[in-house]
Amino acid sequence: MSEFVRVEHFGRLSDGRSVRRFTLENRHGMRVRVIDYGTIITEIHVPDRRGRLSDVVLGFDRLEPYLKRHPYFGCTVGRYTNRIAGARFALDGRVYQLPRTEGSNCLHGGRQGFDKALWRARVVGPAAVRFVHVSEDGDQGFPGRLRVALTLSLTADNELRLEYVARTNAPTAINLTNHTYFNLAGAGDIRGHRLQIAADFYTPKGPDNVPTGEIRSVAGTPFDFRKLTPVGARFDEIGENPPGYDHNFVLRGDPAGWNHGEVWGGRPDRPAFCARLVEPRCGRVLEVWTTEPGVQLYTGNWLDGTLVGKQGWRYERHAGLCLETQHFPNSVNLPHFPSTILRPGQTYRQTTVYRFLAL
């Protein structure tokens, strides 16, 4: 069996528009499902060391829960992922005010971000779908008409590739990511998963959850994941309430390339190693490769059991974790961080790869 895509109806929005679900499958039986609403990855089925398939991402069986309040399960986040302090930024002498969606901050692009858009989609390969969204000038307060294309493709090597391209007709800020929650066991919590992150530094944050601007070494801290470490081993040392991680890590790369007048992203055709996640009992492994300079580790701290997901799984605290490849939070207000400004004539490119293995 070769790679293929199957398309089916998944539900309707309140205005009657149809939402479609795309199923990508490869010759090994790995299966990925994504809907064109928010380009939400709803399922990823991968084998364990015995070849048994399980769904390893959090989400819902039906469209309706995705249309209600949920913690960004599986979606594309934009126009600007993570937090912008004070819900405002200045660009070329003008201040832009954004929606305040987390205290005084703008979180994940505003109240009607890319996660709530119905993207245009078409099959573009044996196991590839391209999603397109146009964010008009002034959308959620951001300047410029921004056109974003996201191509999801599943390879014969059990890699799910996410390739983003964006262009604008006026200077704007952009920072895109995918917000999938992973649990490689397919049940339970992720505290016993073992994690490695290719980061020697992280960006400490203040009480408002926004980076202070400092770039600090992970050595001797609970943020040192340079070697495989149980995710929950140092929850009590972090000082978060509820306990867990929600922090940006500085991926290894060339800081001299951060600010050359373009959005930093290394070479978009050559993602670098970002992270490795291992579930020791079943043997499933996730590797993340990316062209982005940072990754946000979020360990589902605010899940509280009120959301019931696929097959009746009640999502309690730490039921899943996110590895959100990104530019650093609030970069638009911290000029020594990698630039997130995109100008006419430039092209934003980002590639992130989720590679699944078994030990």
N, C-alpha and C positions, 0 to 999 in steps of 0.2 A: 504494500500500500504506500503510495506517495503522499506528499503534503497536499492538503486541500482546505477549502473554506466552505462552510455551510451558512446560509443566511435564513433567518426566520423572524417572524413577528414576535415582539416581547411585551407589547402593551401600548397604551396611548397616554399622551399628556392631556392635561385638562382642556387644552384648546383643540383636541382631536388629532394632533399630529402623531403619526406612528413611530414607535421606537423599535429598532431592529437589533437583533442579537447575531453576532458573527462568531462562529465556532471555527477555530484554526486547529488542525490536527496534523501530526507528522507520522512518519512510518513506524515510530516506536510506540505510538498510542498516546503520546503527550498531547493534552488538549487544553486550549486556552479559549475562554469565552469573554467577549467584550461587547458592550452595547454602545450605540451612537449617542446616547444621552450621557454627557460628561465624559465620553470615552472611558467608561468605567470598566475595569477588568473585574468581572464577576466571579470567574472560576479559573484556576490553574490546576490541572490534574497531572501529577508526575509520579514516577515509580519510586519505591523504596529499594533497599538492597535485595529484596526478594522478588522485585518486579511488580509488587502490588501498587496499584494506582490509588492516590487519595487527592482530594482537593485541598490545597495548601494556602488558600487565601480567605479572608473574612468577607462576608457580604450577605446578600439576600437571594432567595429563589425567585422573587417576583419584582416587578418594576415599582409597585406602590411604595414600599419602604424607602427606596432610593429617592423618591420625590418628597419625602418628609425629612425632618432633621436627623442627620447621622454624621459621624465623625470622618467624613471624606473617604469612605471606603472605596478603594480602587480607582479613584478618578484622576483625571488630568487637572492640576491646579494652575490657575493663571488668572489674570495676566501677571500676577506677582505672587509667588508662593511664599509662605511663612509670613513674618511680621514686618510691617513698616511702622516705625515709632511715630506716635502722634498722628497717625493716619494722614501724613502729608510729606511732600518732598518738593525741593526746588530744582528746576531745570532751566538753564539758559535765562536766569533772572526772573522766572515766574514760579509762583508757588501753586502746587496742585493739592487740593483737599480731597481725600478719599473717605469712604464709609468707615466708621469706627465699628468694628465687629468683634473686638476682644478688648474690653476696657477702652483705653485711649488709642489702641493700635488698630491698624487694618490688617486682618489676618486672611491669607489665602485669596487675595484678589477682590474682596468685597462681598456684599450680600448676594450678588448675582454673578459669580465668577464663572470661569470656563467649565467648572464641574456641574453647572446647572444649564448649560447650553446643549441644544440638539445639533450635533455636528453633521455635516454632509459626509457621506462615506461611500467608498466604492472599492471593490476587490481589484488589486493591482498585481497580484502574483499568485503562485500556487498555494501559498499560505501567508498572504499579506493583504492588509487592508489599509487604505489611506483615509484619514479623517481630516476634514478642513473646517475651520471656524474663522469667521471675520468678526473682529471686535471693533466696533465703530469708534470714531473720535469722541471722547467724553465718556465712554463706557466705564462705569464705576469711578469716574473722575480722572481716568488716565488719558493723556493726550495721544493723538495720532490714530489713524485707521490701521489696525494691525491684522494681517492675514497670517494664520498659523496652519501648518500642515503637519500632521503626526502620522507616521507610517509604522504600524505594528506588523512584525513578521516573525514567523516561527520557523526555525531551521531544523534540519535533520539531526543536528547536534544538541537538541533540547535547549536551544537558546531562544529567548524571546527578546527581540530587538525593538527598541523604541527610538525612532529617529525624528527629531523635531526640526522644522525649518520655519522661520518667520521673517516677515518684512513689514516695514511701516512707511507711511507717507509723511510723517513728522516725527521729530525726536520724542522718544518715549522710554519708559522703563519696562523691562521684561525679565521674568525669572520663572521658568516653568519646571514642573516636576510631576511625577506620578506618586500617588498616595496609597498604594496597596499595602494592606496589613498581611504579613506572612506568619503562618504557623506551620512549620514543616512536618509536625506530627499529625496535623489535620484535626486536632482536638486538644483539650487541656489548655495549658498556658506555656509561655515561651521562656520562663525563668531558667529552665535547664538547657535551653539551646546554647551552643557555644559560638561566640562571635569574635571575628577579627576585623579590624578596620585599619586601612593603610593611612594612618594619620599620626603624626608626631605632635600635632598641636590641635587645640580646639578653641572656640570663641566663648569665653565666659559670658553669662548673661546676668542682667539685673532683676529686680523684683517684678518688672513688667514683662519678663521673658524675652527681652530684646538684648542682643549682644552689647556689651559695654564699649566695644571697639578694641579691646585687648585681644591679642593672640597669645595664648599661654601653652606651655609644654604640658603634655599629658603625663609625663614621667612622675611617678609617685602619687598619682591621683586616681580616683575611681573611673577616670575617663581613658585610661591606658588599655586599649584593645589591640595593641600591636602584636600580641600573641592570642591564640584562641582562649577565650575566657567565658565562663558561664555568664549569661546576660544578667541574671539576678543576683550574682554573688556579692555585689557592692551597692545594692539599692539603698541600704541604710546609711551609707557614707555620703550619698549625693546631697542630702539635705532638702529633697523635694517632698512636697505634700500635696497629693498622694505620691508615694515613692516611685521612682523610675527615672528614665532618661527622656529628655526632650531638648537635645543639644545638637549644635552644629560642629562637625569635625572638619578640620582643614586637611584635605587630601594632599598627598605628596605630589609635587610638581614644581614648576619654576615660578616663584613669586614675582620675578622680574617681568614675567609676561602678563601680569594681572591687569595693568592699566596702559594699554596702547591705543586707547580711543575706540576700542571695539569690545563687544561682549567677550569676556574671557571664556575659553572652552577648550584650550589645547588644540589638538588636531581632531576634528569631528569624525575622521575616518579611522582613528586609532584610539579607541577608549583604553584607559588605564585601569589597573586593578583598584577596586574601591573597598570591597568587603567580602567576607566569607562567613556564612552562617551554616552551622552543622547541628542536626538533631541526632544525638548519638544513639538513641534507641532504635530508630527505624533506618538510620543511615542516609537520610536525604541531606543533600548539600545544596545551598544556593550561593553562587558567586555573583557579585555585582561589579560590572565594569562600566566606566563612564568617562566622558570628556569634561565633566563638571569639576569645579575646584573644591566643592564641599559636599557633605552628606549630613542630613539631619537624622539622628537616631531617635525615634519615638517608640516607647514601649507600651503603648496603650494604657497609660496611667489613669485616664479619665473614663475608661470603660467601667460600667458599674452594674452590669447585669440586666439593665432595663431593655436592651436591644436583643431580640431573638432573631438569629440568623438562619442560615441554611440548615435544613433537617432538624430544626428545633434547638440548635446550639445557642445557649444563652451566653452572650459575650461579657464575661466577667473581666475584672482588671487583669491586664497583662495577657489577654487571650491572643494577641498578635503584636507584631512589631513592624514598624515602617523604616525603610532605608531610603530617604527622599534625597536623591541626587539633585544638587542645586548650586546656585550662587549663595553667598552667605546672607542670612537675614539682615534686613535693614541696610544692605549695601548701598542703596540709593542715597542714604544720608551719611554714609561713612566713606569718604573718597579714597581712603587707603585700602579698602576692601576691593576685591575684583569688581570691575565696572559692570553694571547692569543696564547701561544706556545704549539704546539702539537708535541709529539715525537713518534717514533716507539714503538709499544706495548701499547700505550694509545689509548683511544677512546674518540672522541669528541661527546658529546650528548647534544641536546637542544630540548626542547619542548615548543611550544607556542600555546595557545588555544584562538581562537576568539569565544566568546559565545554571541549569539544574543537573546535578550529578548524584551518584549514590556510592557510599563507601561499604 
